[in-house]
């Protein structure tokens, strides 16, 4: 536990009268504030706050500790300049959560270059499509591709994820090539459990299209569906970052190029803007810069 941060959280909650107000002031998620309070109480071995639905009040132990916490923060402030002057190089371990497809197609290459720039940083990469609780899993940074964000988390959009409807030449030779979105109903569409399982959404000239699709294979990981598509099993909706090279090589064919599938944001999610380790801030800046221009997969 970062005891200094936990101390700052405790003082902020007391001064502002609620965890929600403290979270806003510290630019943390409310869940992160609650976690720090709980861990500080565990370290001290006593309950510090009476929590009710209407207000917070200090316990006896909390009143006794509050003054000491203020002194600790004042001392830390005077020491901060000295500490930063000695060594500001990013260091330490970062825990990052990301989907398999984005991690495999792009992130792992970015992390390779980042670690080369900052050799004192190491990374634990947790791969999976299901959203994880950043606090419970102790995740420093989660990269999620979605348009539906948890309002309790701090998020920054890094880029846009565009998708492609695609199939192999062999599948199309056997089953025909759809020319309009509604013709997808006549095909075996391989569906992704977390996005577009039964409805694929498109736009053409600003006009929306929603098409019901069905097929004999669904999966919770888009890389599995990509392998099935390459095995001539059907048509799938794939992120462009996964299939751009396969489209260029001719292994896959883009379908319905005049119809743009729904775009999703690629977001960085984290617990706090202020209490951000140097390594995490450096990584976030690195990812923002890498994705600021048109990514390779959109060229």
C-alpha positions in Angstrom: 0.0 0.0 0.0 1.2 3.6 -0.8 0.7 4.9 2.8 1.4 8.5 1.9 -1.4 8.4 -0.7 -3.7 6.7 1.7 -2.9 9.4 4.3 -3.7 12.1 1.7 -7.0 10.4 0.9 -8.0 10.2 4.5 -7.3 13.9 5.1 -9.1 14.8 1.9 -12.2 12.8 2.9 -12.3 14.4 6.3 -11.8 17.9 4.9 -14.5 17.5 2.2 -17.0 15.5 4.1 -17.5 12.6 1.7 -15.6 10.0 -0.3 -17.2 11.3 -3.5 -16.0 14.9 -3.0 -12.6 13.6 -2.1 -12.4 11.5 -5.3 -13.3 14.5 -7.4 -10.6 16.7 -5.7 -7.9 14.0 -6.0 -9.0 13.0 -9.5 -9.4 9.4 -8.4 -12.3 7.0 -8.8 -14.5 6.6 -5.8 -13.6 2.9 -5.6 -9.9 3.8 -5.3 -10.6 6.2 -2.5 -12.6 3.5 -0.6 -9.7 1.1 -1.2 -7.1 3.5 0.3 -9.3 4.2 3.3 -9.8 0.5 4.0 -6.1 -0.3 3.6 -5.1 2.6 5.9 -7.6 1.3 8.6 -6.1 -2.1 8.2 -2.6 -0.7 8.6 -3.5 1.3 11.7 -5.6 -1.5 13.1 -8.6 0.7 13.9 -11.7 2.2 12.2 -11.1 5.8 11.4 -14.5 7.0 10.1 -18.1 6.4 11.0 -19.8 5.9 7.6 -23.5 6.6 7.2 -25.6 7.4 4.2 -25.8 11.1 5.1 -22.4 12.0 6.5 -19.0 10.9 7.7 -17.6 11.5 11.2 -14.3 10.7 12.8 -13.9 7.9 15.3 -11.7 8.4 18.4 -8.8 6.8 16.6 -9.5 8.9 13.5 -9.4 12.1 15.6 -6.1 11.1 17.1 -4.5 10.2 13.8 -5.7 13.2 11.8 -3.2 15.6 13.2 -0.3 13.2 12.6 -1.5 12.7 9.0 -1.5 16.4 8.4 2.1 16.7 9.7 3.2 13.8 7.5 1.8 15.4 4.4 3.5 18.7 5.2 6.8 16.9 5.6 6.3 15.0 2.4 5.7 18.2 0.5 9.0 19.7 1.7 10.8 16.6 0.7 9.2 16.2 -2.8 11.5 18.6 -4.6 14.6 16.9 -3.2 13.2 13.4 -4.2 12.4 14.5 -7.7 15.8 16.1 -8.2 17.6 12.9 -7.2 16.0 10.6 -9.8 12.9 11.1 -11.9 13.5 8.2 -14.2 10.5 5.9 -14.6 10.9 2.6 -12.6 8.9 -0.2 -11.1 6.4 -2.7 -12.2 3.1 -1.9 -14.0 0.1 -4.1 -14.2 -1.8 -3.7 -17.5 -5.1 -5.3 -18.6 -5.9 -5.6 -22.3 -7.8 -7.7 -24.8 -5.9 -10.5 -26.5 -6.5 -9.1 -29.9 -5.1 -5.6 -29.2 -2.3 -6.9 -27.0 -1.1 -9.4 -29.7 -1.6 -7.1 -32.7 -0.3 -3.8 -31.4 0.3 -3.3 -27.7 3.1 -5.9 -27.2 5.2 -4.1 -29.9 4.6 -0.8 -28.2 5.6 -2.2 -24.8 8.8 -3.6 -26.3 9.8 -0.1 -27.5 8.7 1.5 -24.2 10.8 -0.9 -22.1 13.8 -0.3 -24.3 13.4 3.5 -23.5 12.9 2.8 -19.8 14.8 -0.3 -18.8 14.0 0.1 -15.1 10.3 -0.5 -15.9 8.7 -4.0 -16.0 5.2 -5.0 -17.1 2.7 -7.6 -16.0 0.2 -7.9 -18.9 -3.2 -9.4 -18.0 -4.8 -10.6 -21.2 -8.6 -11.1 -21.6 -11.7 -9.5 -23.1 -13.8 -9.3 -20.0 -13.6 -6.1 -18.1 -11.7 -6.4 -14.8 -12.1 -4.4 -11.6 -9.0 -2.2 -11.5 -9.0 -1.9 -7.7 -9.6 -5.5 -6.8 -7.1 -6.8 -9.5 -4.6 -4.0 -8.6 -4.4 -2.9 -12.3 -2.5 0.3 -13.0 -3.8 0.7 -16.5 -6.6 -1.0 -18.5 -6.9 -0.6 -22.3 -10.5 -1.2 -23.3 -12.2 -0.9 -26.7 -15.7 0.2 -26.1 -18.3 3.0 -26.3 -19.7 2.1 -22.9 -17.4 3.3 -20.1 -17.9 2.9 -16.3 -18.6 6.5 -15.1 -16.7 5.7 -11.9 -13.4 5.3 -13.8 -11.0 7.9 -15.2 -10.7 7.4 -18.9 -8.8 8.9 -21.8 -9.5 8.0 -25.4 -6.3 7.1 -27.3 -7.6 6.3 -30.7 -10.5 5.0 -32.7 -11.0 1.3 -33.5 -12.5 0.7 -36.9 -13.8 -2.7 -37.9 -14.0 -4.7 -41.1 -16.5 -7.3 -42.4 -14.3 -10.0 -43.9 -14.1 -13.6 -45.2 -11.7 -15.8 -47.1 -11.8 -16.1 -50.9 -12.6 -19.8 -50.5 -15.7 -19.1 -48.4 -16.9 -16.4 -50.9 -16.3 -18.7 -53.8 -18.6 -21.3 -52.2 -21.3 -19.1 -50.7 -21.2 -15.9 -52.7 -20.3 -12.3 -51.8 -22.8 -10.2 -50.1 -23.3 -6.8 -51.7 -25.6 -5.2 -49.1 -25.7 -5.5 -45.3 -29.1 -7.3 -45.3 -27.6 -10.1 -47.4 -25.5 -11.1 -44.4 -28.6 -12.8 -43.1 -28.0 -15.5 -45.8 -24.5 -16.2 -44.5 -22.8 -17.9 -41.5 -21.7 -14.9 -39.4 -19.3 -15.7 -36.7 -20.2 -13.5 -33.7 -18.3 -11.9 -30.8 -19.8 -12.4 -27.4 -19.1 -8.8 -26.1 -19.9 -6.8 -29.2 -22.4 -7.3 -32.1 -23.4 -10.8 -31.2 -26.7 -10.7 -33.0 -26.8 -7.2 -34.5 -24.2 -5.6 -36.7 -24.4 -1.8 -37.1 -23.2 0.2 -40.1 -23.3 3.7 -41.5 -23.3 4.8 -45.1 -23.4 8.5 -45.9 -24.6 9.2 -42.4 -27.5 6.8 -42.7 -27.5 4.0 -40.0 -28.1 0.4 -40.8 -28.7 -2.4 -38.2 -28.6 -5.9 -39.5 -29.6 -9.1 -37.7 -27.0 -11.8 -38.1 -26.7 -15.4 -37.0 -24.2 -18.2 -37.3 -23.1 -21.5 -35.8 -20.1 -20.2 -33.9 -19.7 -17.5 -31.2 -16.7 -16.7 -29.0 -15.6 -14.3 -26.3 -12.3 -13.6 -28.0 -12.1 -12.1 -31.4 -8.8 -13.9 -32.2 -10.6 -17.2 -32.1 -13.1 -15.9 -34.6 -10.3 -14.7 -36.8 -8.8 -18.1 -36.9 -12.2 -19.6 -37.7 -12.6 -17.0 -40.5 -9.2 -18.0 -41.9 -10.4 -21.6 -41.8 -13.2 -20.7 -44.2 -15.9 -21.1 -41.5 -17.8 -17.9 -42.2 -17.9 -14.2 -42.2 -16.7 -12.2 -39.2 -16.5 -8.6 -38.0 -12.9 -7.9 -37.1 -11.0 -4.9 -35.8 -8.8 -3.5 -38.5 -5.7 -3.7 -36.4 -6.0 -7.5 -36.5 -6.6 -8.0 -40.2 -4.9 -5.1 -42.1 -2.0 -7.3 -43.1 -4.3 -10.2 -44.0 -6.3 -7.9 -46.2 -3.2 -6.6 -48.0 -2.0 -10.2 -48.6 -5.3 -11.4 -50.0 -5.8 -14.0 -47.3 -9.0 -12.1 -46.4 -11.4 -10.0 -48.4 -13.1 -6.9 -47.1 -16.8 -7.0 -47.7 -19.3 -4.2 -48.0 -16.5 -1.5 -48.2 -19.1 1.3 -48.7 -20.7 0.5 -45.4 -18.7 1.5 -42.3 -19.2 -0.7 -39.2 -19.7 1.0 -35.9 -16.6 2.6 -34.6 -15.4 2.1 -31.0 -13.0 4.1 -28.8 -9.7 2.7 -27.6 -9.6 4.0 -24.0 -7.0 4.1 -21.3 -8.6 3.6 -17.8 -6.8 4.3 -14.5 -7.6 5.1 -10.9 -6.1 8.5 -10.4 -4.7 11.5 -12.4 -2.8 13.0 -9.5 -1.5 9.9 -7.6 0.1 8.5 -10.8 3.5 6.7 -10.6 6.1 8.1 -12.9 6.3 4.9 -14.9 2.5 4.9 -15.5 2.6 8.6 -16.6 5.5 7.9 -18.9 3.7 4.9 -20.4 0.4 6.8 -20.9 2.3 9.7 -22.6 4.1 7.1 -24.8 0.8 5.4 -25.9 -0.9 8.8 -26.6 2.0 9.9 -28.8 2.1 6.5 -30.6 -1.6 6.6 -31.4 -1.9 10.4 -32.0 -1.3 10.0 -35.7 -3.0 7.6 -38.0 -2.1 4.1 -36.7 -0.5 1.6 -39.0 -3.6 -0.5 -39.3 -5.6 2.4 -40.8 -3.1 3.2 -43.5 
